[in-house]
Amino acid sequence: MTEFSEAAKIGLSPSGLEVVLRQVGAERYHNRHPYHQRMVNGDLTRGELQAWALNRYCYQAMIPRKDAIILARSEDPALRAAWRLRIEDHDGEDGWSGGIAKWLHLATSLGLDADAVKSERWALPATRFAVGAYYSFCAERPLLQAVASSLTELFSPVIISERVPAMLARYPYITEDTLAYFRKRPEQASRDSDFALAYAKKHAVTPELQQSVIDALVFKCDLLWAMLDALQHAYGEPGNVPPGAFCPEEAG
Amino acid sequence: MTEFSEAAKIGLSPSGLEVVLRQVGAERYHNRHPYHQRMVNGDLTRGELQAWALNRYCYQAMIPRKDAIILARSEDPALRAAWRLRIEDHDGEDGWSGGIAKWLHLATSLGLDADAVKSERWALPATRFAVGAYYSFCAERPLLQAVASSLTELFSPVIISERVPAMLARYPYITEDTLAYFRKRPEQASRDSDFALAYAKKHAVTPELQQSVIDALVFKCDLLWAMLDALQHAYGEPGNVPPGAFCPEEAG
């Protein structure tokens, strides 16, 4: 059971809430996961990097949809106006000039077929279930929790700063062009998480609401962790790829 | 990519559809999963059996809800009347005298605390996501697919017949009383899957609908498989339990 399950029992100041949220990230964000550690240590095979890229594509492709459902649920024009930028970042001007297209470029630069990646047919079922859970969470939970589930972005500049130099240094076939997706992300993520954090601190005005915000961030950390668990299980040692999922030797 | 993705391209007879569905089970049902194999070989630790029981509890506890959503979506009184029996089987007369209560008994007989199991707080996030995906599938997909996703029950008498004698023989702390859940299941599952199979064969009248039925069964097999993958990863070797999930030494 999580140590954060009763974190807000007595009520926190807004800055006290922020301290707990940052503590959740320090303990549970997926930069602590062995698959990420292996990635930055240069220990992943090309097949494992391909598997990471094509599974993560499913997540990237769903992001604007979960952001749109948050938009659809908000009666606050200021929230909608701020949140809309996230959709623009991922879809770009024409749907294929934003973050999703750049992630697809990352995947194809690793040698994957664009149509296979876009079809998501090689993804692990566990990836699909996690991605679906994220969409459902944003569609069904109170709006404050849906907003708070985005707060993993508080920690994404850190993981990107670990990932990008290490990948460039340790995988000879990875170039700055491969990783173009990450170029704008730290700035976008900081802008977005500043907004979401301020929103959470302003609206979580009871211990119960504060706990719900903490729980939403724990949920999201668990989700990113589970996605790497599934990759580690399927590709970290031979013989574990579930039926129908990507096999490195099949890569086009 | 699955070999079943174009199985119904040219259209199948009802009995041809049944052949393909049984083939899906023969190739992808979770009795082929290493965790099940380890279970029936007597190779699971008590902690691994506890982890299996408490994670599977989340699935058992959701079954009547996914069956109720199917009921809620059906305009056919005969379907509803047949399907209602599933809810009765799991909830019993008072909510705690059916299959869920018996599964809870299985878990507590393995040494787990009933409240901890019922709270689901020790479950793997991957289990939650899979269980949520099953509910969402039954709520959102066409009714024929929701019905067809239950067709894993065609194969459950087989897995039960493998599991029960092996567990009684190979784990000295497991008794017939521990496994009382399974006593009625083969008969119930046969009754239910006979109905669902007949329904699918009757209503899947185009190649597209037949393919959707096959896909629904593949989805469900993938889901049961992913649940065992998550258990195998978390508990099959030390150091992989995700943050907040059950640790065998914590068991009450």
Chai-1 contact restraints between the chains, C-beta under 6 A:
chainA,res_idxA,chainB,res_idxB,connection_type,confidence,min_distance_angstrom,max_distance_angstrom,comment,restraint_id
A,M1,B,R121,contact,1.0,0.0,6.0,A-B,restraint_1
A,T2,B,G244,contact,1.0,0.0,6.0,A-B,restraint_2
A,R28,B,P243,contact,1.0,0.0,6.0,A-B,restraint_3
A,R121,B,M1,contact,1.0,0.0,6.0,A-B,restraint_4
A,P125,B,D222,contact,1.0,0.0,6.0,A-B,restraint_5
A,P125,B,A226,contact,1.0,0.0,6.0,A-B,restraint_6
A,A126,B,A126,contact,1.0,0.0,6.0,A-B,restraint_7
A,A126,B,A226,contact,1.0,0.0,6.0,A-B,restraint_8
A,F129,B,F129,contact,1.0,0.0,6.0,A-B,restraint_9
A,F129,B,A130,contact,1.0,0.0,6.0,A-B,restraint_10
A,F129,B,A133,contact,1.0,0.0,6.0,A-B,restraint_11
A,A130,B,F129,contact,1.0,0.0,6.0,A-B,restraint_12
A,G132,B,A133,contact,1.0,0.0,6.0,A-B,restraint_13
A,A133,B,F129,contact,1.0,0.0,6.0,A-B,restraint_14
A,A133,B,G132,contact,1.0,0.0,6.0,A-B,restraint_15
A,D222,B,P125,contact,1.0,0.0,6.0,A-B,restraint_16
A,W225,B,P242,contact,1.0,0.0,6.0,A-B,restraint_17
A,A226,B,P125,contact,1.0,0.0,6.0,A-B,restraint_18
A,A226,B,A126,contact,1.0,0.0,6.0,A-B,restraint_19
A,D229,B,H233,contact,1.0,0.0,6.0,A-B,restraint_20
A,H233,B,D229,contact,1.0,0.0,6.0,A-B,restraint_21
A,H233,B,H233,contact,1.0,0.0,6.0,A-B,restraint_22
A,P242,B,W225,contact,1.0,0.0,6.0,A-B,restraint_23
A,P243,B,R28,contact,1.0,0.0,6.0,A-B,restraint_24
A,G244,B,T2,contact,1.0,0.0,6.0,A-B,restraint_25
